[in-house]
């Protein structure tokens, strides 16, 4: 767990996770919408677990409400860094 | 081991009866096992001693699963000792039998808390690491009473039927991550918990005998194996034909 993660590192980690979930690499970017990437609610649960394990950021269900794009997700994680 | 990830198994209510048999069966399959108990430390230690004596690994874990704080503590301890919990068996259960007009609120709540709400909380805690591991086995111990009326057990029956509904729903939610969620519904099994309830039922059991904890444990063990990877969301009845 790192407390010195930069925004760029977090974004890169999110990109990797999305690729692992099956999103097309060339479609992954800050403005990509999860729905368009075919990333579903279970994928977002796993993403929440990844950021908790690796950055110590706890994301609850209500935190994720309204998060539609990769950028919004990264912003949310950055705002909650310990 | 068949290439399954390294991890551990947690069995709640494992100091005696069906839970103890399940803990021993999983240990024989190579899982390090957390043997949870509420009050019977001696029983849990005996289960641990039997497992370790046979070359397995086990740890007695005290905790009342009805307490919402317990899940985190059990998982934290087991993860620290044996690695991620990849098998969860929600076996802990209580009875507080009475005809419905005589079930007190606290006896309703106690049974629902232990048999159903605790299983939900433990499952919730178990799932995210299982999802990341792309492997997980959750087995909930239900009861045929959840499927077939047994007067005097409205609270118990409701909790067990709820457990089956929980099983099916969660199974569908996490199936694509290699996590299976199933239930096993024992019928009349020889344990302390069923003392005094069996005699009149026995004549209705086509097998003409009560089952043993080991016979239930063997079904649970099967559901935790790689061979059962495509079995999810089912309730496997183990009742000598009683509900056939």
Boltz contact constraints between the chains, C-beta under 6 A:
constraints:
  - contact:
      token1: [A, 46]
      token2: [B, 131]
      max_distance: 6.0
  - contact:
      token1: [A, 49]
      token2: [B, 128]
      max_distance: 6.0
  - contact:
      token1: [A, 49]
      token2: [B, 132]
      max_distance: 6.0
